[in-house]
């Protein structure tokens, strides 16, 4: 299918740092079109943007045979485009009396010319961004669309609110998502070093930095989605950065508690959890390399909110971890660990024991997943 962008009067208006017409073209690219035609009387500068990897050409009309057409000054995301593209034959999305998005098999130069037809209500964002007020509302809609259904309790209540506010500022800077990921990784690793070498106050500071890393961890992904700068390297930076932060902090906290004379069972559990987690991560990484991805969410762990139901071959540890998953999601555990550190070393020691239990259960689920696939 061909993607078409009508760009005459409003395409150069920027929404979150990206011209509206370029955002439409990049969304069409993400939605899986084969090539893109731009209906414009001028030669927009964004046609040479390095994020456009598909053939892009200027034309006076889109061709017959199947086109996904975005109207002039219309902001839409890839999710909405996929919804409309999935329709067999003709489909329209209306805003008032105007057709703003269409899937059509007919040749054309204007969405008005194809008239009203089968209407589709898309999942995702489709709205005008022709005036300043419309562009502001479109920004808010795009920001809101970054929330994930798998966000945990703390993410929904605290983390995502902060990260989205920061991301709104970051899109107007020259920072790239991978640069943000690297900075967040440094912050996370620092949490462990401070906890290890500056106890007892270092345990509190390290735990606060651990929670701060959890809050900022959403910014790189949000920035990459808003600016269409996602990459395989970015996936790996995010995945490895999270794991390095986890293992650095809990190893550092264990060493800090040991320096304070805490019971060996507490700090030993922390070190054991780190060792177990590293083994689990190595197995997961091997699978991700085999499928050409760095996104840890693509690892088939076998439990969680996306599973249709309990599997007959699911292990007991997988079922238990699935049932208590909200308590072991990274956002909740980072926040709870910070609270534990503020309470005192003994409470932080309990957090290390819980971390070790979660790491062991995760490794059990990973091994079960490997056995199922074999």
HUGIVEN-V762473 format. One record per backbone hydrogen bond with DSSP energy under -0.5 kcal/mol. CO is the residue of the C=O (numbers start at 1). NH is the residue of the N-H. If there is no record, write none. Layout:
co = [CO	CO]
nh = [NH	NH]
This chain:
co = [1	1	2	3	4	5	5	10	11	11	13	15	18	19	20	21	22	23	24	25	26	27	28	28	29	35	36	37	37	38	38	39	42	44	45	46	49	51	55	57	59	62	66	67	67	68	69	70	71	73	73	74	75	77	78	79	80	81	82	84	91	92	93	93	95	98	98	100	101	102	102	103	104	105	108	110	111	112	118	120	122	124	125	127	131	132	133	134	135	136	137	138	139	140	141	142	143	144	148	152	153	154	154	155	155	158	159	160	161	162	163	164	165	166	166	167	169	170	176	176	177	178	179	180	181	182	183	184	185	186	187	188	189	189	190	191	192	193	194	198	200	200	201	202	203	204	205	206	207	208	209	210	211	212	213	215	216	216	217	218	219	220	221	222	223	224	224	224	231	232	233	234	235	236	237	238	239	240	241	242	243	244	245	246	247	248	249	250	251	252	253	254	255	256	257	258	263	263	264	265	266	267	268	269	270	271	272	273	274	275	276	277	278	279	280	281	282	283	284	285	286	287	288	288	289	294	295	296	299	304	311	315	316	317	318	319	320	322	324	324	325	325	329	330	331	332	333	334	335	336	337	338	339	340	340	344	345	346	347	348	349	350	351	352	353	354	355	356	357	358	359	360	361	362	363	364	365	366	367	368	369	370]
nh = [34	35	68	37	70	7	39	13	21	22	20	18	15	23	24	25	26	27	28	29	30	31	32	33	32	3	57	5	39	40	59	7	44	47	48	49	52	53	36	38	40	108	2	69	104	4	102	6	74	75	129	76	127	81	82	83	84	85	86	87	103	120	100	101	98	95	100	71	93	69	104	91	67	65	62	114	114	115	92	122	124	126	77	75	135	136	137	138	139	140	141	142	143	144	145	146	146	147	151	156	157	158	159	160	161	162	163	164	165	166	167	168	169	169	170	171	172	173	179	180	181	182	183	184	185	186	187	188	189	190	191	192	192	193	194	195	196	197	198	202	203	204	205	206	207	208	209	210	211	212	213	214	215	216	217	218	219	220	221	222	223	224	225	226	227	228	229	230	235	236	237	238	239	240	241	242	243	244	245	246	247	248	249	250	251	252	253	254	255	256	257	258	259	260	262	261	266	267	268	269	270	271	272	273	274	275	276	277	278	279	280	281	282	283	284	285	286	287	288	289	290	291	292	293	292	296	298	299	301	307	314	319	320	321	322	323	324	325	327	328	328	329	333	334	335	336	337	338	339	340	341	342	343	344	348	348	349	350	351	352	353	354	355	356	357	358	359	360	361	362	363	364	365	366	367	368	369	370	371	372	373	374]
